[in-house]
């Protein structure tokens, strides 16, 4: 397998400018009304589509409108609300544990500091970063499957893990990371898809390092 070339500094600047131009006001596609709902939605979205999460959450939030109610929830009841989501058994356990920790350690309010978010059950660095990006516009990068794929196809990273890819993107982009994260998610979700990417007429065509792979 041919190793994809790294983007040059000039290419990186052009790629950044194009993402910001084409996705100037990009935000998450998850539906939420407050920080608690955002956190739960992001936790559920791991290896599950935002569309599916948005179908699940209205009834879930009606039953458990805040951390206190979720902290006291019966696991089987929570599972019944999220059983069309991937890994719903583990997610139900983590949601309840997360809520219990919020009640016990944060007076029932979801903390808005990344280091505190990461301490919650089921909340890794990516989830914490996504919450901070969306809720506060923090200058952070989060790498999901879409961002990972786009970063590698454009030669922005050759790292083998999401965390290392995040480090690479932080280093090369430096600023506007929250907007670039959202842009790369949307670009990967709707254009630079894993299968059958829409390469023809793509605004990134000149900078794609793997476009030959997709030619029939």
Rosetta blueprint (number, residue, H / E / L):
1 X L
2 X L
3 X L
4 X L
5 X L
6 X L
7 X L
8 X L
9 X H
10 X H
11 X H
12 X H
13 X H
14 X H
15 X H
16 X H
17 X H
18 X H
19 X H
20 X H
21 X H
22 X H
23 X L
24 X L
25 X L
26 X L
27 X L
28 X L
29 X L
30 X L
31 X L
32 X L
33 X L
34 X L
35 X H
36 X H
37 X H
38 X H
39 X H
40 X H
41 X H
42 X H
43 X H
44 X H
45 X L
46 X L
47 X L
48 X L
49 X L
50 X H
51 X H
52 X H
53 X H
54 X H
55 X H
56 X H
57 X H
58 X H
59 X H
60 X H
61 X H
62 X H
63 X H
64 X L
65 X L
66 X L
67 X H
68 X H
69 X H
70 X H
71 X H
72 X L
73 X L
74 X L
75 X H
76 X H
77 X H
78 X H
79 X H
80 X H
81 X H
82 X H
83 X L
84 X L
85 X L
86 X L
87 X L
88 X H
89 X H
90 X H
91 X H
92 X H
93 X H
94 X H
95 X H
96 X H
97 X H
98 X H
99 X H
100 X H
101 X H
102 X H
103 X H
104 X H
105 X H
106 X L
107 X L
108 X L
109 X L
110 X L
111 X L
112 X L
113 X L
114 X H
115 X H
116 X H
117 X H
118 X H
119 X L
120 X L
121 X L
122 X L
123 X L
124 X L
125 X H
126 X H
127 X H
128 X H
129 X H
130 X H
131 X H
132 X H
133 X H
134 X H
135 X H
136 X H
137 X L
138 X L
139 X L
140 X L
141 X L
142 X L
143 X L
144 X L
145 X H
146 X H
147 X H
148 X H
149 X H
150 X H
151 X H
152 X H
153 X H
154 X L
155 X L
156 X L
157 X L
158 X L
159 X L
160 X L
161 X L
162 X H
163 X H
164 X H
165 X H
166 X H
167 X H
168 X H
169 X H
170 X H
171 X H
172 X H
173 X H
174 X L
175 X L
176 X L
177 X H
178 X H
179 X H
180 X H
181 X H
182 X H
183 X H
184 X H
185 X H
186 X H
187 X H
188 X H
189 X H
190 X H
191 X L
192 X L
193 X L
194 X L
195 X L
196 X L
197 X L
198 X L
199 X L
200 X L
201 X L
202 X L
203 X L
204 X L
205 X H
206 X H
207 X H
208 X L
209 X L
210 X L
211 X H
212 X H
213 X H
214 X H
215 X L
216 X L
